[in-house]
Amino acid sequence: MRKEKKRDFRRVKQILISGFIAVIILGILAFVTYGRAIPVLDPKGLIADQERNLILLTFGLGLVIVIPVFIMLFSIAWRYRASNTKARYEPDFANHKGIEALWWGIPCIIILVLGIITAVSTHALDPFKPISSSVQPVKIEAVSLNWRWLFIYPDEGIATMNYINIPKDTPINFMITSDAPMNSFWIPALAGQVYAMSGMSTQLHVMADSTGTFTGSSANISGDGFADMHFKVNSMNEADYKTWATNTFNSTKTTLLTDDSYKKLAVASHDSSQQTFLLMDYSLYNEIIMKYMSPGDSKVNSVDASGTSI
């Protein structure tokens, strides 16, 4: 009798310790996230809003299985504990068609629903799919460097470093490449991530539905300066955007972005300052891509960490 009491006390102690640890973990999670914005769950754009809904839907469907499993786990463990002599022991209870149908049917149905949702959302949220709008889109060519982001506005004739300005309620057509190791272009409040790869051009279409400043970053580790490879996305009214673009283009104080000055920007650097340029070579984006596909035909040669052409 004494051994059984010790065993029961040990089990209760284990349960209490496990519960205490779980409470501590939940407390730490609440402390870390309290008062902090989670852009993925607080979208500011058309695409990000649909992606947030997709995340919540799939998470909810997963809970349909996970919650009952944990409830049954603890209830079975409690009911059939060693000290409960009233629990019926039925080792030969098997092959119950109703229970088997329940065990297998519900997960199969959920997997089928998830498969349909995945197929539909994959096409609906294809990053190459333009956003339908009566407003003329803004084209931005994004280039990942070591360890900075260069943004080229070919229609406005300007370029920016580590920040972009966009008009709200206007489709933004990103063309994305890399002049460095592979990176991942990500603005959590506006859309999911898209890889930036040298010698290739990918696309991403977004549209902000409110004004404000959002954070963008690289979501792919690319070396020593990866942690500081952030950029700002300033969403503004269309009139303010046009004023900024026009004033930047007409300003005599704007730094010129030539092939030579670009080579200096392409050198690995931890400089995360925001800079603005007047675009002198409107084919710069294509030249960056072509230097990896046909090096001898590109005016923009690759450079090593010291800035020497290679």
Stockholm file with secondary structure:
# STOCKHOLM 1.0

chainA/1-310         MRKEKKRDFRRVKQILISGFIAVIILGILAFVTYGRAIPVLDPKGLIADQERNLILLTFGLGLVIVIPVFIMLFSIAWRYRASNTKARYEPDFANHKGIEALWWGIPCIIILVLGIITAVSTHALDPFKPISSSVQPVKIEAVSLNWRWLFIYPDEGIATMNYINIPKDTPINFMITSDAPMNSFWIPALAGQVYAMSGMSTQLHVMADSTGTFTGSSANISGDGFADMHFKVNSMNEADYKTWATNTFNSTKTTLLTDDSYKKLAVASHDSSQQTFLLMDYSLYNEIIMKYMSPGDSKVNSVDASGTSI
#=GR chainA/1-310 SS CHHHHHHHHHHHHHHHHHHHHHHHHHHHHHHHHTTCCCGGGSCCBHHHHHHHHHHHHHHHHHHHHHHHHHHHHHHHHHHTCTTCTTSCCCTTCCCCHHHHHHHHHHHHHHHHHHHHHHHHHHHHTCTTSCCCCSSCCEEEEEEECSSCEEEEETTTTEEEESEEEEETTSCEEEEEEESSSCEEEECTTTCCCEEECTTCCEEEEECBSSCEEEEEEECSCCSTTGGGCEEEEEEECHHHHHHHHHHHHHCTTSEEECHHHHHHHTSCCCCCCCEEEEESCTTHHHHHHHHHHSGGGCSSCCBCTTSCBC
#=GC SS_cons         CHHHHHHHHHHHHHHHHHHHHHHHHHHHHHHHHTTCCCGGGSCCBHHHHHHHHHHHHHHHHHHHHHHHHHHHHHHHHHHTCTTCTTSCCCTTCCCCHHHHHHHHHHHHHHHHHHHHHHHHHHHHTCTTSCCCCSSCCEEEEEEECSSCEEEEETTTTEEEESEEEEETTSCEEEEEEESSSCEEEECTTTCCCEEECTTCCEEEEECBSSCEEEEEEECSCCSTTGGGCEEEEEEECHHHHHHHHHHHHHCTTSEEECHHHHHHHTSCCCCCCCEEEEESCTTHHHHHHHHHHSGGGCSSCCBCTTSCBC
//
